[in-house]
Amino acid sequence: MTDEPLLESTGSKQASANAAARQDDLRDLIERLTLEQPYAVLCTQGKGQPYGSLVALAVTDDLSSAVFATPMTTRKYRLLCDCDHVALVIDSRSQSVDDMMQIEAVTATGRAKQLSPGTEFEQMARLLVGRHPQLDVFVRSPSTAVFRVEIIRYFHVSRFQEVRQWIPTRG
């Protein structure tokens, strides 16, 4: 999948080793946030207008994909059908009400694909319902679409100004 990644500086072997360790730490921060927060803001676009929608979310163990469901009668569904470029914003603001400098956020950018009935649909539906059991009937409804987002990269923000990028590996 193509995207325009941020350029990173290159340096000595020691700098590269330190960068690798920081990337492992960053992956852990992203994983913790995606596990702690059950919802995300799905960012879509249509006719030059951005939209944000709240979705119940589940993320794969390798952090390379996310899954959510939506009724097919919504603007969200139409926008996803028209443009597969999306972002998912997950944050910890509910846990840091008194200290905004402790809030973390991650934005996952990627491409959304509606899943047709079959093996991948079943795997992703199980993942979503495993995280949100109350959605079982909704996810199985013929009027509901299940979308998988293939995540291209994550941007992790802390202290409102420290931004780091992490790109998941597919395995």
Backbone as ProteinMPNN parsed JSONL, in Angstrom:
{"seq_chain_A": "MTDEPLLESTGSKQASANAAARQDDLRDLIERLTLEQPYAVLCTQGKGQPYGSLVALAVTDDLSSAVFATPMTTRKYRLLCDCDHVALVIDSRSQSVDDMMQIEAVTATGRAKQLSPGTEFEQMARLLVGRHPQLDVFVRSPSTAVFRVEIIRYFHVSRFQEVRQWIPTRG", "coords_chain_A": {"N_chain_A": [[0.847, -1.156, 0.0], [0.606, 2.172, -0.833], [1.762, 5.254, 0.431], [2.623, 8.461, 1.672], [5.289, 8.483, 3.453], [6.761, 10.031, 6.372], [9.961, 11.542, 6.308], [12.851, 10.248, 7.826], [15.69, 10.966, 9.832], [19.009, 9.79, 9.204], [21.797, 8.205, 10.748], [24.593, 7.416, 12.831], [25.585, 3.993, 13.736], [25.044, 3.583, 16.43], [23.13, 5.557, 16.867], [21.169, 4.521, 15.222], [20.576, 2.127, 16.574], [19.57, 3.16, 18.962], [17.351, 4.459, 17.922], [15.867, 2.261, 17.024], [15.225, 1.048, 19.467], [13.641, 3.06, 20.559], [11.548, 2.946, 18.748], [10.456, 0.438, 19.361], [9.55, 0.987, 21.961], [7.679, 2.933, 21.297], [5.861, 1.453, 19.777], [4.839, -0.137, 21.835], [3.546, 1.825, 23.391], [1.546, 2.651, 21.6], [0.153, 0.254, 21.268], [-0.795, -0.143, 23.918], [-2.516, 2.068, 24.181], [-4.432, 1.541, 22.158], [-5.535, -0.776, 23.179], [-6.593, 0.046, 25.625], [-8.517, 1.956, 24.993], [-11.741, 1.804, 23.818], [-13.057, 3.051, 21.732], [-12.96, 5.101, 18.761], [-12.378, 8.039, 16.785], [-13.485, 8.143, 13.623], [-12.2, 9.433, 10.745], [-13.293, 10.794, 7.801], [-13.854, 11.793, 4.367], [-15.576, 13.864, 2.001], [-16.546, 15.304, -0.988], [-14.807, 17.453, -0.597], [-15.214, 18.05, 2.05], [-14.464, 17.461, 5.423], [-15.272, 14.798, 7.744], [-16.15, 13.533, 10.95], [-16.65, 10.634, 12.849], [-17.87, 8.679, 15.515], [-16.714, 5.477, 16.372], [-16.996, 2.069, 17.425], [-14.27, 0.064, 18.084], [-11.802, -2.374, 17.131], [-8.501, -3.661, 17.193], [-6.014, -5.448, 15.416], [-3.662, -7.907, 16.707], [-1.065, -7.438, 15.736], [-1.188, -4.808, 15.16], [-1.652, -3.896, 12.597], [-4.081, -3.698, 11.35], [-7.448, -2.503, 11.701], [-10.847, -2.789, 12.822], [-14.276, -2.006, 12.296], [-17.832, -1.419, 12.464], [-20.711, -0.328, 10.605], [-23.974, 1.042, 9.977], [-25.501, 0.592, 6.763], [-26.988, 2.635, 5.836], [-26.04, 5.137, 6.358], [-24.355, 8.371, 6.281], [-21.671, 8.071, 6.836], [-21.136, 5.48, 5.81], [-21.616, 5.931, 3.047], [-19.604, 7.81, 2.479], [-17.314, 6.278, 3.006], [-17.522, 4.411, 0.98], [-17.125, 6.035, -1.217], [-14.557, 7.112, -0.87], [-11.663, 5.627, 0.154], [-9.595, 6.419, 1.824], [-8.741, 6.962, 5.107], [-8.652, 8.088, 8.548], [-8.042, 7.161, 11.895], [-8.635, 8.273, 15.087], [-7.461, 7.92, 18.281], [-7.614, 8.443, 21.72], [-6.503, 9.37, 25.055], [-7.96, 11.075, 26.675], [-10.115, 10.827, 28.453], [-9.016, 9.628, 30.635], [-7.284, 11.418, 31.712], [-8.338, 13.799, 32.785], [-7.78, 15.887, 34.565], [-5.205, 16.722, 33.963], [-4.037, 17.909, 31.231], [-1.596, 17.686, 29.947], [-0.885, 15.101, 30.186], [-2.341, 13.685, 28.422], [-2.524, 11.426, 25.754], [-2.474, 10.769, 22.266], [-3.252, 8.922, 19.356], [-3.038, 8.761, 15.895], [-4.138, 6.803, 13.368], [-3.464, 6.179, 10.084], [-4.834, 5.095, 6.977], [-6.333, 2.708, 4.716], [-9.69, 1.95, 4.097], [-11.706, -0.929, 3.772], [-14.602, -2.513, 2.742], [-15.8, -5.521, 4.039], [-16.647, -8.582, 2.563], [-18.941, -11.339, 3.037], [-17.319, -14.196, 4.337], [-14.134, -15.788, 5.009], [-12.268, -13.762, 5.932], [-14.081, -11.776, 6.727], [-15.391, -13.152, 8.822], [-13.272, -13.553, 10.645], [-12.536, -10.893, 11.304], [-14.987, -9.897, 12.227], [-15.332, -11.511, 14.5], [-13.178, -10.559, 16.019], [-13.996, -7.881, 16.471], [-16.484, -8.231, 17.813], [-15.571, -9.701, 19.951], [-14.261, -7.74, 21.372], [-16.306, -5.947, 21.746], [-18.906, -7.163, 22.891], [-21.614, -6.486, 22.987], [-22.259, -5.725, 20.451], [-22.85, -7.872, 18.832], [-25.318, -8.784, 17.509], [-25.808, -6.547, 15.912], [-23.473, -6.46, 14.251], [-23.853, -8.762, 12.774], [-26.073, -8.221, 11.294], [-27.862, -7.924, 8.19], [-28.025, -5.344, 7.249], [-25.802, -4.026, 8.038], [-22.482, -2.939, 7.538], [-19.219, -4.222, 7.622], [-16.043, -2.987, 8.14], [-12.609, -3.191, 7.358], [-9.664, -1.593, 8.249], [-6.702, -1.123, 6.715], [-3.867, -0.358, 8.181], [-1.552, 2.111, 7.551], [0.276, 3.795, 8.808], [1.082, 5.077, 12.068], [0.645, 7.976, 14.068], [1.884, 9.179, 16.963], [1.076, 11.264, 19.609], [2.198, 13.142, 22.281], [2.115, 15.181, 25.218], [1.083, 17.299, 23.805], [2.773, 18.21, 21.784], [4.866, 16.565, 21.096], [5.541, 14.519, 18.569], [5.565, 11.387, 17.099], [6.287, 8.895, 14.651], [5.133, 5.657, 13.668], [5.395, 2.697, 11.82], [3.523, -0.081, 11.083], [4.516, -3.515, 10.784], [3.764, -6.044, 8.496], [2.697, -9.26, 9.096]], "CA_chain_A": [[0.0, 0.0, 0.0], [1.445, 3.352, -0.915], [1.437, 6.426, 1.216], [3.791, 9.32, 1.688], [5.804, 8.482, 4.821], [7.656, 11.098, 6.777], [11.372, 11.218, 6.211], [13.541, 10.171, 9.1], [17.119, 11.201, 9.671], [19.883, 8.64, 9.381], [23.001, 8.591, 11.474], [25.534, 6.367, 13.194], [25.001, 2.721, 14.152], [24.501, 3.785, 17.774], [21.886, 6.313, 16.701], [20.195, 3.586, 14.648], [20.175, 1.214, 17.645], [18.701, 3.93, 19.856], [16.095, 4.69, 17.201], [15.127, 0.996, 17.032], [14.685, 0.878, 20.816], [12.546, 4.023, 20.701], [10.429, 2.442, 17.949], [9.828, -0.621, 20.154], [8.81, 1.668, 23.023], [6.543, 3.602, 20.669], [4.895, 0.402, 19.452], [4.19, -0.506, 23.092], [2.63, 2.918, 23.752], [0.409, 2.582, 20.677], [-0.614, -0.946, 21.614], [-1.494, 0.119, 25.174], [-3.608, 3.008, 23.943], [-5.486, 0.882, 21.381], [-6.186, -1.764, 24.039], [-7.324, 0.725, 26.691], [-9.6, 2.799, 24.483], [-12.606, 0.988, 22.958], [-13.668, 3.837, 20.659], [-12.095, 5.998, 17.997], [-13.044, 8.933, 15.846], [-13.19, 7.816, 12.231], [-12.156, 10.643, 9.922], [-13.54, 10.532, 6.386], [-14.002, 13.028, 3.599], [-16.467, 13.781, 0.862], [-16.789, 16.573, -1.674], [-13.977, 18.485, 0.006], [-15.636, 18.307, 3.43], [-14.088, 16.395, 6.354], [-16.284, 14.331, 8.686], [-15.688, 12.689, 12.041], [-17.701, 9.758, 13.365], [-17.44, 7.8, 16.582], [-16.881, 4.058, 16.065], [-16.464, 1.04, 18.318], [-13.103, -0.362, 17.318], [-10.876, -3.416, 17.589], [-7.261, -3.626, 16.422], [-5.339, -6.747, 15.394], [-2.507, -8.015, 17.61], [0.139, -6.846, 15.133], [-1.516, -3.388, 14.978], [-1.652, -3.559, 11.168], [-5.454, -3.525, 10.88], [-8.512, -2.2, 12.66], [-12.162, -3.161, 12.302], [-15.461, -1.359, 12.866], [-19.059, -1.692, 11.705], [-21.595, 0.832, 10.463], [-25.156, 0.784, 9.152], [-25.322, 0.962, 5.355], [-27.868, 3.768, 5.507], [-25.471, 6.341, 6.949], [-23.391, 9.195, 5.541], [-20.37, 7.431, 7.048], [-21.024, 4.384, 4.843], [-21.487, 6.509, 1.699], [-18.282, 8.42, 2.359], [-16.337, 5.192, 2.935], [-17.633, 3.815, -0.362], [-16.6, 7.002, -2.189], [-13.126, 7.376, -0.655], [-11.182, 4.672, 1.156], [-8.573, 7.03, 2.68], [-9.328, 7.303, 6.399], [-7.809, 8.179, 9.738], [-8.685, 6.809, 13.148], [-8.008, 8.994, 16.191], [-7.7, 7.272, 19.565], [-6.918, 9.268, 22.707], [-6.668, 9.014, 26.471], [-8.422, 12.254, 27.422], [-11.02, 10.47, 29.547], [-8.222, 9.175, 31.771], [-6.406, 12.503, 32.171], [-9.198, 14.979, 32.804], [-7.193, 16.97, 35.353], [-3.867, 17.103, 33.502], [-4.041, 17.738, 29.781], [-0.261, 17.345, 29.452], [-0.762, 13.644, 30.256], [-3.156, 13.084, 27.367], [-1.856, 10.885, 24.579], [-3.367, 10.476, 21.148], [-2.635, 8.27, 18.215], [-3.8, 8.804, 14.654], [-3.781, 5.73, 12.446], [-3.921, 6.476, 8.726], [-4.878, 3.89, 6.165], [-7.381, 2.508, 3.718], [-10.82, 1.154, 4.575], [-12.273, -1.85, 2.788], [-15.763, -3.249, 3.232], [-15.567, -6.956, 3.963], [-17.74, -9.437, 2.099], [-19.007, -12.576, 3.815], [-16.248, -15.142, 4.058], [-13.16, -16.031, 6.071], [-11.765, -12.518, 6.519], [-15.212, -11.167, 7.425], [-15.612, -13.88, 10.076], [-12.157, -13.269, 11.557], [-12.611, -9.514, 11.779], [-16.219, -9.771, 13.016], [-15.037, -12.117, 15.803], [-12.31, -9.625, 16.733], [-14.808, -6.74, 16.897], [-17.465, -8.68, 18.8], [-14.802, -10.073, 21.136], [-13.969, -6.493, 22.096], [-17.59, -5.274, 22.018], [-19.924, -8.222, 22.802], [-22.944, -5.901, 22.802], [-22.47, -5.463, 19.021], [-22.971, -9.137, 18.094], [-26.472, -8.788, 16.605], [-25.573, -5.449, 14.969], [-22.435, -6.851, 13.28], [-24.392, -9.85, 11.938], [-27.256, -7.758, 10.569], [-27.626, -7.714, 6.758], [-27.989, -3.912, 6.942], [-24.566, -3.506, 8.613], [-21.24, -3.192, 6.808], [-18.014, -4.35, 8.443], [-14.886, -2.444, 7.424], [-11.248, -3.381, 7.857], [-8.742, -0.526, 7.867], [-5.295, -1.518, 6.643], [-3.173, 0.804, 8.735], [-0.271, 2.408, 6.896], [1.182, 4.32, 9.831], [0.533, 5.71, 13.262], [1.293, 9.159, 14.619], [1.639, 9.237, 18.399], [1.294, 12.615, 20.125], [2.168, 13.295, 23.728], [2.395, 16.541, 25.681], [0.543, 18.217, 22.796], [3.728, 18.681, 20.784], [5.827, 15.533, 20.735], [4.916, 13.661, 17.569], [6.433, 10.335, 16.556], [5.647, 8.034, 13.658], [5.453, 4.237, 13.701], [4.799, 1.977, 10.691], [3.409, -1.493, 11.447], [4.984, -4.52, 9.83], [2.735, -7.042, 8.178], [3.305, -10.565, 9.321]], "C_chain_A": [[0.902, 1.23, 0.0], [0.87, 4.484, -0.083], [2.692, 7.268, 1.206], [4.346, 9.39, 3.094], [6.687, 9.685, 5.094], [9.093, 10.634, 6.625], [11.97, 11.2, 7.6], [15.019, 10.368, 8.856], [17.884, 9.901, 9.873], [21.145, 9.112, 10.071], [23.865, 7.385, 11.738], [24.796, 5.085, 13.567], [24.39, 2.841, 15.538], [23.18, 4.541, 17.706], [20.794, 5.41, 16.143], [19.687, 2.614, 15.707], [19.239, 1.922, 18.625], [17.345, 4.179, 19.212], [15.242, 3.43, 17.195], [14.492, 0.758, 18.397], [13.509, 1.835, 21.043], [11.322, 3.568, 19.906], [9.704, 1.313, 18.677], [8.997, -0.023, 21.282], [7.555, 2.327, 22.467], [5.465, 2.592, 20.306], [4.131, 0.003, 20.711], [3.188, 0.562, 23.544], [1.368, 2.872, 22.893], [-0.474, 1.386, 21.019], [-1.422, -0.722, 22.894], [-2.705, 1.016, 24.946], [-4.751, 2.344, 23.17], [-6.22, -0.178, 22.204], [-7.039, -1.109, 25.117], [-8.563, 1.459, 26.196], [-10.48, 2.015, 23.501], [-13.191, 1.727, 21.757], [-12.63, 4.71, 19.981], [-12.98, 6.958, 17.212], [-12.552, 8.534, 14.463], [-13.271, 9.099, 11.425], [-12.274, 10.24, 8.458], [-13.642, 11.871, 5.672], [-14.943, 12.784, 2.428], [-16.739, 15.157, 0.297], [-16.051, 17.731, -0.997], [-14.3, 18.805, 1.449], [-15.175, 17.162, 4.326], [-15.253, 16.052, 7.286], [-15.611, 13.483, 9.754], [-16.863, 11.907, 12.585], [-17.121, 8.875, 14.46], [-17.71, 6.354, 16.177], [-16.347, 3.21, 17.218], [-15.419, 0.296, 17.493], [-12.426, -1.56, 17.961], [-9.678, -3.386, 16.644], [-6.605, -4.999, 16.51], [-4.11, -6.728, 16.297], [-1.251, -7.365, 17.047], [-0.037, -5.362, 14.816], [-1.569, -2.96, 13.511], [-3.047, -3.313, 10.609], [-6.375, -3.193, 12.039], [-9.836, -2.566, 12.001], [-13.244, -2.388, 13.045], [-16.638, -1.709, 11.975], [-19.912, -0.431, 11.662], [-22.836, 0.428, 9.668], [-24.916, 1.272, 7.715], [-26.161, 2.167, 4.95], [-27.305, 5.11, 5.986], [-24.58, 7.11, 5.967], [-21.992, 8.578, 5.652], [-20.141, 6.321, 6.013], [-20.828, 4.934, 3.426], [-20.094, 7.101, 1.488], [-17.192, 7.361, 2.251], [-16.355, 4.514, 1.568], [-17.029, 4.723, -1.427], [-15.098, 7.217, -2.079], [-12.624, 6.479, 0.47], [-10.078, 5.216, 2.063], [-9.223, 7.493, 3.979], [-8.237, 7.524, 7.442], [-8.673, 7.783, 10.929], [-7.928, 7.512, 14.264], [-8.453, 8.345, 17.494], [-6.946, 8.093, 20.607], [-7.275, 8.855, 24.127], [-7.273, 10.142, 27.286], [-9.351, 11.906, 28.567], [-10.262, 10.012, 30.794], [-7.367, 10.294, 32.369], [-7.159, 13.831, 32.224], [-8.523, 16.161, 33.504], [-5.834, 17.457, 34.854], [-3.752, 16.869, 32.001], [-2.661, 17.421, 29.208], [-0.02, 15.834, 29.499], [-1.552, 12.936, 29.156], [-2.258, 12.629, 26.222], [-2.904, 10.682, 23.494], [-2.564, 9.758, 20.073], [-3.594, 8.416, 17.036], [-3.261, 7.701, 13.758], [-4.332, 6.101, 11.074], [-3.906, 5.194, 7.909], [-6.023, 3.899, 5.182], [-8.44, 1.567, 4.271], [-11.385, 0.313, 3.444], [-13.455, -2.566, 3.427], [-15.521, -4.734, 3.023], [-16.827, -7.68, 3.508], [-17.773, -10.686, 2.963], [-17.928, -13.565, 3.361], [-15.292, -15.206, 5.237], [-12.681, -14.745, 6.733], [-12.871, -11.798, 7.292], [-15.392, -11.829, 8.791], [-14.513, -13.586, 11.089], [-12.285, -11.872, 12.158], [-13.875, -9.275, 12.609], [-16.014, -10.368, 14.406], [-14.169, -11.19, 16.659], [-13.123, -8.456, 17.294], [-15.792, -7.134, 17.993], [-16.763, -9.154, 20.078], [-14.495, -8.866, 22.005], [-15.255, -5.799, 22.555], [-18.726, -6.296, 21.895], [-21.332, -7.695, 22.548], [-23.265, -5.648, 21.329], [-22.745, -6.719, 18.2], [-24.117, -9.123, 17.082], [-26.293, -7.716, 15.523], [-24.583, -5.863, 13.87], [-22.969, -7.891, 12.309], [-25.604, -9.428, 11.108], [-26.939, -7.553, 9.089], [-27.566, -6.234, 6.367], [-26.739, -3.223, 7.504], [-23.385, -3.881, 7.723], [-20.092, -3.253, 7.816], [-16.839, -3.9, 7.582], [-13.597, -2.808, 8.144], [-10.429, -2.207, 7.361], [-7.342, -1.122, 7.868], [-4.492, -0.283, 7.034], [-1.792, 0.942, 8.097], [0.737, 2.907, 7.914], [0.381, 4.917, 10.977], [1.347, 6.963, 13.564], [0.907, 9.21, 16.092], [1.999, 10.638, 18.886], [1.202, 12.573, 21.641], [2.574, 14.721, 24.069], [2.053, 17.601, 24.629], [1.54, 18.665, 21.735], [4.747, 17.641, 20.361], [5.134, 14.525, 19.818], [5.947, 12.666, 17.056], [5.615, 9.441, 15.637], [6.087, 6.592, 13.866], [4.702, 3.553, 12.569], [4.736, 0.499, 11.055], [3.968, -2.399, 10.351], [3.875, -5.538, 9.654], [3.357, -8.415, 8.328], [2.351, -11.617, 9.416]], "O_chain_A": [[1.861, 1.298, 0.768], [-0.343, 4.63, 0.071], [3.739, 6.799, 0.759], [3.938, 10.253, 3.871], [7.276, 10.274, 4.187], [9.393, 9.453, 6.8], [11.639, 12.032, 8.445], [15.544, 9.987, 7.81], [17.454, 9.023, 10.621], [21.514, 10.283, 9.984], [23.87, 6.434, 10.956], [23.573, 5.067, 13.699], [23.333, 2.267, 15.801], [22.226, 4.202, 18.406], [19.633, 5.515, 16.538], [18.495, 2.306, 15.739], [18.24, 1.352, 19.063], [16.313, 4.117, 19.879], [14.023, 3.511, 17.345], [13.346, 0.316, 18.479], [12.504, 1.46, 21.647], [10.189, 3.779, 20.336], [8.477, 1.232, 18.624], [7.877, -0.466, 21.536], [6.495, 2.284, 23.091], [4.279, 2.852, 20.509], [2.914, -0.175, 20.666], [2.104, 0.233, 24.025], [0.257, 3.033, 23.399], [-1.699, 1.497, 21.055], [-2.601, -1.072, 22.951], [-3.79, 0.748, 25.461], [-5.918, 2.563, 23.492], [-7.395, -0.45, 21.956], [-8.087, -1.638, 25.487], [-9.552, 1.565, 26.921], [-9.995, 1.602, 22.447], [-13.758, 1.101, 20.861], [-11.577, 5.015, 20.54], [-14.169, 6.713, 17.007], [-11.356, 8.582, 14.175], [-14.301, 9.774, 11.425], [-11.474, 9.459, 7.942], [-13.531, 12.934, 6.284], [-15.085, 11.664, 1.936], [-17.12, 16.072, 1.027], [-16.586, 18.829, -0.845], [-13.726, 19.732, 2.021], [-15.462, 16.003, 4.029], [-16.103, 16.894, 7.579], [-14.622, 12.801, 9.489], [-17.951, 12.454, 12.763], [-16.0, 8.382, 14.336], [-18.798, 6.033, 15.698], [-15.384, 3.578, 17.891], [-15.664, -0.056, 16.34], [-12.469, -1.737, 19.178], [-9.819, -3.121, 15.45], [-6.638, -5.64, 17.561], [-3.58, -5.663, 16.613], [-0.455, -6.801, 17.798], [0.865, -4.733, 14.264], [-1.533, -1.764, 13.222], [-3.185, -2.775, 9.51], [-6.121, -3.549, 13.19], [-9.932, -2.642, 10.776], [-13.147, -2.146, 14.248], [-16.466, -2.23, 10.873], [-19.848, 0.416, 12.553], [-22.759, -0.429, 8.788], [-24.205, 2.253, 7.497], [-26.041, 2.658, 3.827], [-28.025, 6.109, 6.014], [-24.119, 6.566, 4.963], [-21.229, 8.567, 4.686], [-19.069, 6.241, 5.413], [-19.968, 4.453, 2.688], [-19.483, 6.908, 0.436], [-16.243, 7.528, 1.484], [-15.313, 4.095, 1.064], [-16.486, 4.244, -2.423], [-14.434, 7.475, -3.083], [-13.102, 6.562, 1.601], [-9.664, 4.523, 2.992], [-10.142, 8.312, 3.964], [-7.07, 7.191, 7.236], [-9.877, 8.04, 10.958], [-6.711, 7.364, 14.377], [-9.645, 8.233, 17.78], [-5.772, 8.41, 20.412], [-8.216, 8.097, 24.361], [-7.106, 10.157, 28.506], [-9.378, 12.623, 29.568], [-10.82, 10.013, 31.891], [-6.785, 10.115, 33.439], [-6.663, 14.857, 31.758], [-8.678, 17.306, 33.079], [-5.364, 18.508, 35.289], [-3.413, 15.772, 31.556], [-2.569, 16.932, 28.082], [0.947, 15.343, 28.915], [-1.436, 11.722, 28.986], [-1.361, 13.35, 25.785], [-4.078, 10.451, 23.784], [-1.362, 9.97, 19.916], [-4.802, 8.22, 17.17], [-2.074, 7.673, 13.431], [-5.535, 6.314, 10.923], [-3.07, 4.316, 8.125], [-6.598, 4.939, 4.861], [-8.125, 0.521, 4.839], [-11.526, 0.775, 2.312], [-13.337, -3.148, 4.504], [-15.085, -5.153, 1.951], [-17.924, -7.423, 4.003], [-16.762, -11.06, 3.558], [-17.672, -13.736, 2.169], [-15.606, -14.735, 6.33], [-12.685, -14.642, 7.96], [-12.633, -11.274, 8.38], [-15.529, -11.141, 9.802], [-14.799, -13.391, 12.271], [-12.158, -11.693, 13.369], [-13.838, -8.53, 13.589], [-16.473, -9.794, 15.393], [-14.391, -11.051, 17.862], [-12.958, -8.085, 18.456], [-15.911, -6.433, 18.998], [-17.313, -9.017, 21.171], [-14.473, -8.963, 23.232], [-15.29, -5.154, 23.602], [-19.44, -6.295, 20.892], [-22.155, -8.392, 21.954], [-24.418, -5.384, 20.989], [-22.861, -6.632, 16.977], [-23.899, -9.424, 15.909], [-26.594, -7.956, 14.354], [-24.84, -5.635, 12.688], [-22.58, -7.904, 11.141], [-26.104, -10.214, 10.303], [-25.861, -7.06, 8.757], [-27.106, -5.903, 5.274], [-26.624, -1.999, 7.458], [-23.304, -5.002, 7.22], [-20.011, -2.441, 8.737], [-16.66, -4.361, 6.454], [-13.506, -2.741, 9.37], [-10.49, -1.859, 6.182], [-6.855, -1.574, 8.904], [-4.449, 0.706, 6.303], [-0.983, 0.014, 8.109], [1.901, 2.507, 7.899], [-0.808, 5.213, 10.863], [2.558, 7.01, 13.348], [-0.277, 9.278, 16.423], [3.09, 11.138, 18.611], [0.25, 12.036, 22.207], [3.283, 15.381, 23.309], [2.669, 18.666, 24.584], [1.172, 19.444, 20.856], [5.43, 17.827, 19.354], [4.254, 13.779, 20.246], [7.043, 13.037, 16.637], [4.412, 9.259, 15.825], [7.243, 6.321, 14.194], [3.511, 3.795, 12.375], [5.77, -0.118, 11.31], [3.899, -2.087, 9.162], [3.14, -5.84, 10.594], [4.411, -8.7, 7.759], [2.725, -12.775, 9.605]]}, "name": "protein", "num_of_chains": 1, "seq": "MTDEPLLESTGSKQASANAAARQDDLRDLIERLTLEQPYAVLCTQGKGQPYGSLVALAVTDDLSSAVFATPMTTRKYRLLCDCDHVALVIDSRSQSVDDMMQIEAVTATGRAKQLSPGTEFEQMARLLVGRHPQLDVFVRSPSTAVFRVEIIRYFHVSRFQEVRQWIPTRG"}
